[in-house]
């Protein structure tokens, strides 16, 4: 997917949700 897609203001919530998904996955990997 194009990186510019996440830079659009209307898609900023999706960018936050995607970042939260990656961050939670990283935390789970480090804890387990």
Buried (B, 14 or more C-beta within 10 A) or exposed (E): EEEEEBEEEEBEEEEEEEEEEEEEEEEEEEEE
